């Protein structure tokens, strides 16, 4: 069970690709002027939030690779998880408010929510595989000591 985190990363990658495909299909529901409004209003927001998500996920993975005390690692991972969850919730609340403000059709907003939930599924998967990776590495180290 070495490097179980790789399975989580593969799952994360698959979910990201699937959400991009679904997002493109949802965009087809919009008229050209709605697409233009949507892209104009959310372009900066998408770049900033994507960057923040990437940074937090990279920090999470870096923490898994660091050779620090298990308790310090778990505390740091919990902090990363809480930051990521609060970031995701704030992104969705702000984005849905903005979609309603610029009068995007409800059919698109509904699909956007579904895509967001799909992305939420990636978070527990990467967290669980990260914790399992720590557990199996700790178990392996304990076996070596005995």
N, C-alpha and C positions, 0 to 999 in steps of 0.2 A: 504494500500500500504506500510505497514511497512516492512522494510528489503528487499527492492526491489533488493539490491545488490546481494542477494542470487540467483536470476534468472540469473544475469550476470555471477556469479561464476559457476553455473550449465552449462550455455552455453559455457563458457571458457573450462570447463572440457570435455564437449562433443566434442568440436572442437579439443582439444588436442588429444583425443583418435582417432578421425577420421583422423587426420593428421598422427598419428603413423601408423594406418592401411594402409593409402595410401603410406606412406614412405616405408613400408615393401613390398608393391606390386611393387613400383618403383625399389626397390633393386633387385627384381626378374628379371628385364630387363638386369641386368649386368652379365657379365661373372665372374667366381670366382676370376681371377686375378684383374679385375676392382674393384670388391667389396673390395678386400684386399687393393688395392691402396687407394680407397676412405676412408675406415675406418682408415687406417694408417695416412692419411693426415689430416682428419677432426676430429679425436678423441679428441685431446686436445681442439680444437676450440669449439666443441659442449659442452664440460663440462664447459668451461669458459663462453660462451655466455648463456647457460642455467642458470648458477648461477647468472649472471647479470640480466637476465630477471626475475628470481624468486625474487631477492632482490628488484627490482624496483616495481614489482607487490605487494609484501608484504608491502613495504613502502606506496604504493598507498592505500591499504586496511587499514593500520594503520592510515593514515591520515583521512580516512573516519570515523574511530572509535574515534579519539581524540575529546575532547570537547574544541575546540578552536574557535576563532572568524571565522565567515563564510568567510570573505574576506581573512584571513590568510590561511584558508583551501583551498580556490579556487586557490590562488597563488601557494601554495605548490603542489596542484594537477596538475596545468598547468605545473609546472617545472617537475614533475614526468612524465607527458605525453610527454613533449618535449624530455626528456632524453630517454624514452622508444622508441619513434619514431626514434630518431637518432641512437640508438643502433640497432634497427631492420634493418634500411636501411644499416648501415655499415656492419652488419652481412651478409646480402644478397649480397652486392657488393663484399665483400671479399670472400665469399663462392663460388659464381659463377665464379669469377676470378680463384680461386683455382681449381674448377672443370674443367675449360677449360685448365688450365695449366697441370693438370695430365691426360688430354685427356680422360675424361669421355664422353660417347656417348651423343649426343644432346637429344635423347629421354629421358634420365634420367634427364638432366638439365631442360627440358621443364616440366617434372612432378615435379621437385623440385620447380620450380617457381610457379606452381599451388598450391602446398602444402604451400608455403610461403604466397601466397595471401589468402589462407584459414585461416592461422594463423593471418594475418592482420585483417581479419574480426572480430576476437575475441577482438581486441584492442578497436574499437569503441563501441562494445557492453558493455564491462566492464566499459568504461569511461562514457557512457550514463547512465548506471544503477547506477554508483557511483554518478553522478551529480543529477539524479532523487532522489536518496536516500537522498542527502543533501537537496534538494528542499522540499521533503515531510516532512523531520524532521523539517525544518525551518517553514513550513506551520503549522505543528502540534503545534510547540512551540508558534507561533503567535496566534493560536486559543485558546490555554490555557491562554494566556495573556488577551484575550478579554473576 
